[in-house]
Amino acid sequence: MLRSEINACIEHAKELYASIAFKLPEWAHYSPQQWDAEPDLAKWCRGHQMGWDVTDYGEGNFDKRGLILFCLRNGILRQPGEVPYAEKIMIVGENQECPWHYHKVKMEDIIVRGGGNLVIELCNLTEDGQMDRVNDVHVRTDGKLNILPAGGKVVLEPGQSVTLPRTLVHRFYGQEGKGPVIVGEVSQVNDDLTDNYFFDCDARFTKIEEDVAPIHPLWNELPSA
């Protein structure tokens, strides 16, 4: 992606978060120069994978496959004394896909905080690590048990949520005609470096072409020392 596209995504996300009065932490608005002046905070946020994240999954077609994320809080896997939870706020466009994937460690609640509707498609995982296209899926939305056919979907409206157990395979996208979706995630510790298992994409992070200066660095661009 072009840096100018990433900047535009971040500005778009900030506008949508403000539309539902969702407040980001002060450092969400830091420039690269402000981060340079806060080395301890920068090291903490980078180590905890906290901050801005914009991805096109390495495919160069953000409107089709992409996601804007902001991680507000997070622990570090297998580190004594770390918090055991994480929280994110995301933007999903109409028909913009987060592709099929699962997590081995993380359980998560996906919550629609505002905007349009979120469509989530679900499959079980076979013992040999493939998508189970045969057996029904059991999943709870706001505590209510749903039994879906393999590949079945739930549609979440604002205020609704789904609980995704470990290894439940899922993809999601904004429902057509409903506008962009503001999506929250409350989960166990999130590790995008080791705990994402995708089926048909190769890259979790985006290769960036620097055509303009960044307004805010992504979390993996923060100074580490």
C-alpha positions as CSV (number, residue, x, y, z in Angstrom):
1,M,0.0,0.0,0.0
2,L,1.0,3.6,-0.5
3,R,1.7,5.5,2.7
4,S,-0.8,8.1,1.6
5,E,-3.5,5.3,1.5
6,I,-2.6,4.2,5.0
7,N,-2.8,7.8,6.2
8,A,-6.2,8.1,4.6
9,C,-7.4,4.9,6.3
10,I,-6.3,6.1,9.7
11,E,-8.1,9.5,9.2
12,H,-11.2,7.6,8.1
13,A,-11.1,5.4,11.1
14,K,-10.6,8.3,13.5
15,E,-13.7,10.0,12.0
16,L,-15.8,6.8,12.4
17,Y,-14.7,6.2,16.0
18,A,-15.6,9.9,16.8
19,S,-19.0,9.3,15.3
20,I,-19.9,6.9,18.1
21,A,-17.9,8.9,20.7
22,F,-15.3,6.2,21.0
23,K,-12.2,7.8,22.4
24,L,-8.7,6.6,21.6
25,P,-5.8,7.1,23.9
26,E,-3.7,10.2,23.6
27,W,-0.8,8.4,21.9
28,A,-3.1,7.3,19.1
29,H,-2.6,10.8,17.7
30,Y,1.2,11.0,18.1
31,S,3.3,12.0,15.2
32,P,6.6,10.1,14.6
33,Q,8.4,13.0,16.2
34,Q,6.2,12.7,19.4
35,W,6.9,9.0,19.5
36,D,10.7,9.7,19.3
37,A,10.3,11.8,22.4
38,E,8.6,9.0,24.3
39,P,11.0,6.0,24.0
40,D,9.7,4.1,27.0
41,L,6.1,4.3,25.8
42,A,7.1,3.5,22.2
43,K,9.0,0.4,23.4
44,W,6.1,-0.7,25.5
45,C,3.5,-0.3,22.7
46,R,5.7,-2.0,20.1
47,G,6.4,-4.9,22.5
48,H,2.7,-5.3,23.2
49,Q,1.6,-4.8,19.6
50,M,-0.5,-1.8,20.6
51,G,-1.4,1.0,18.2
52,W,-2.4,1.4,14.6
53,D,-2.4,-1.4,12.1
54,V,-3.6,-1.2,8.4
55,T,-3.3,-4.3,6.2
56,D,-4.2,-5.4,2.7
57,Y,-2.8,-8.9,3.5
58,G,-0.1,-8.4,1.0
59,E,-2.4,-8.5,-2.0
60,G,-2.5,-4.8,-3.0
61,N,-6.3,-4.6,-3.1
62,F,-7.4,-3.0,0.2
63,D,-11.0,-2.4,-0.7
64,K,-11.5,-6.1,-1.4
65,R,-9.3,-7.6,1.3
66,G,-8.2,-5.3,4.1
67,L,-8.7,-4.1,7.6
68,I,-8.0,-1.1,9.8
69,L,-7.2,-1.9,13.4
70,F,-6.3,-0.1,16.6
71,C,-5.1,-2.2,19.6
72,L,-5.8,-0.4,22.8
73,R,-4.4,-2.9,25.3
74,N,-2.6,-6.2,25.2
75,G,-0.4,-8.6,27.0
76,I,2.5,-10.7,25.8
77,L,2.1,-14.4,25.3
78,R,3.8,-16.7,27.9
79,Q,5.2,-13.8,29.8
80,P,4.7,-13.9,33.6
81,G,3.1,-10.8,35.1
82,E,1.5,-9.7,31.8
83,V,-2.2,-9.0,31.5
84,P,-4.1,-12.0,29.9
85,Y,-6.4,-9.9,27.7
86,A,-6.5,-7.7,24.7
87,E,-8.9,-5.1,23.2
88,K,-9.1,-3.8,19.6
89,I,-11.3,-1.5,17.7
90,M,-11.5,-2.0,13.9
91,I,-13.1,-0.7,10.7
92,V,-14.5,-3.2,8.1
93,G,-15.8,-1.9,4.8
94,E,-18.8,-3.1,2.8
95,N,-17.7,-6.4,1.2
96,Q,-14.2,-5.9,2.5
97,E,-12.9,-9.3,3.6
98,C,-10.8,-10.4,6.5
99,P,-9.9,-13.8,5.0
100,W,-10.4,-17.3,6.4
101,H,-8.2,-17.9,9.5
102,Y,-8.1,-19.2,13.0
103,H,-6.2,-18.9,16.2
104,K,-4.7,-21.6,18.4
105,V,-4.3,-19.6,21.6
106,K,-6.7,-16.7,21.4
107,M,-10.4,-16.9,22.2
108,E,-12.3,-13.7,21.2
109,D,-15.5,-11.8,21.3
110,I,-16.3,-9.9,18.1
111,I,-18.7,-7.0,18.8
112,V,-20.3,-4.6,16.4
113,R,-19.9,-1.2,18.1
114,G,-21.6,0.9,15.4
115,G,-22.1,1.6,11.7
116,G,-23.3,-1.2,9.5
117,N,-23.7,-5.0,9.9
118,L,-20.9,-7.6,10.1
119,V,-21.2,-10.9,8.3
120,I,-19.1,-13.7,9.9
121,E,-18.8,-17.1,8.1
122,L,-17.7,-20.1,10.2
123,C,-16.2,-23.6,9.8
124,N,-14.7,-26.1,12.2
125,L,-11.1,-27.2,11.9
126,T,-10.3,-30.8,11.0
127,E,-7.6,-32.8,12.9
128,D,-5.2,-32.3,10.1
129,G,-5.6,-28.5,10.0
130,Q,-8.0,-28.2,7.1
131,M,-11.4,-26.4,6.9
132,D,-14.2,-28.8,7.9
133,R,-16.8,-28.5,5.1
134,V,-19.1,-31.1,6.6
135,N,-19.9,-30.8,10.3
136,D,-22.2,-28.3,11.9
137,V,-20.7,-25.3,13.8
138,H,-21.8,-24.4,17.3
139,V,-21.3,-20.8,18.2
140,R,-22.9,-18.3,20.6
141,T,-24.1,-14.8,19.8
142,D,-24.6,-12.8,23.0
143,G,-24.9,-16.1,24.8
144,K,-27.5,-17.6,22.4
145,L,-26.5,-20.9,20.9
146,N,-26.5,-21.1,17.1
147,I,-26.1,-24.4,15.2
148,L,-25.0,-23.6,11.7
149,P,-24.0,-25.7,8.7
150,A,-20.4,-25.7,7.7
151,G,-19.6,-22.4,6.2
152,G,-22.7,-20.9,7.7
153,K,-22.9,-17.3,8.7
154,V,-24.1,-15.0,11.4
155,V,-25.0,-11.4,10.7
156,L,-24.3,-9.0,13.6
157,E,-26.0,-5.7,13.9
158,P,-24.7,-2.8,16.1
159,G,-24.7,-4.0,19.8
160,Q,-24.5,-7.7,18.9
161,S,-21.5,-10.0,19.4
162,V,-20.2,-13.5,18.8
163,T,-17.8,-15.6,20.8
164,L,-15.2,-17.4,18.8
165,P,-13.5,-20.3,20.5
166,R,-9.9,-21.4,19.7
167,T,-9.4,-23.0,16.3
168,L,-12.9,-22.0,15.0
169,V,-12.2,-20.9,11.4
170,H,-13.8,-17.7,10.4
171,R,-13.8,-14.8,7.9
172,F,-15.8,-11.6,8.0
173,Y,-16.9,-8.6,5.9
174,G,-19.3,-5.7,6.0
175,Q,-22.8,-6.4,4.7
176,E,-23.4,-4.8,1.4
177,G,-25.6,-1.7,1.5
178,K,-25.1,-1.1,5.3
179,G,-22.0,1.0,5.3
180,P,-18.6,0.5,7.1
181,V,-18.7,-1.4,10.3
182,I,-17.1,-0.3,13.6
183,V,-16.0,-3.6,15.2
184,G,-14.7,-4.2,18.7
185,E,-12.6,-7.2,19.7
186,V,-12.2,-8.4,23.3
187,S,-10.0,-11.4,23.6
188,Q,-7.2,-13.3,25.3
189,V,-3.7,-12.0,24.5
190,N,-3.4,-11.2,20.8
191,D,-0.2,-12.1,19.0
192,D,-0.3,-11.2,15.3
193,L,3.2,-12.6,14.8
194,T,2.6,-16.2,15.9
195,D,-1.2,-16.9,16.3
196,N,-2.8,-16.2,13.0
197,Y,-3.3,-19.2,10.7
198,F,-4.6,-18.2,7.2
199,F,-5.8,-20.5,4.4
200,D,-5.5,-18.4,1.3
201,C,-3.3,-15.4,1.9
202,D,0.4,-15.2,2.6
203,A,1.0,-12.0,4.5
204,R,-0.6,-10.5,7.6
205,F,1.3,-7.3,7.3
206,T,1.4,-4.8,4.4
207,K,4.4,-3.8,2.3
208,I,4.4,0.0,2.3
209,E,5.5,2.3,-0.5
210,E,6.6,5.6,1.0
211,D,5.1,8.3,-1.2
212,V,4.4,10.8,1.7
213,A,5.3,11.0,5.4
214,P,3.3,9.0,7.9
215,I,0.9,10.9,10.1
216,H,1.0,8.2,12.7
217,P,3.3,5.2,12.6
218,L,1.9,1.7,12.7
219,W,2.6,-0.3,15.9
220,N,5.4,-2.3,14.2
221,E,7.1,0.9,13.1
222,L,7.4,2.3,16.6
223,P,11.0,2.8,17.8
224,S,12.0,-0.2,19.9
225,A,14.7,1.5,22.0
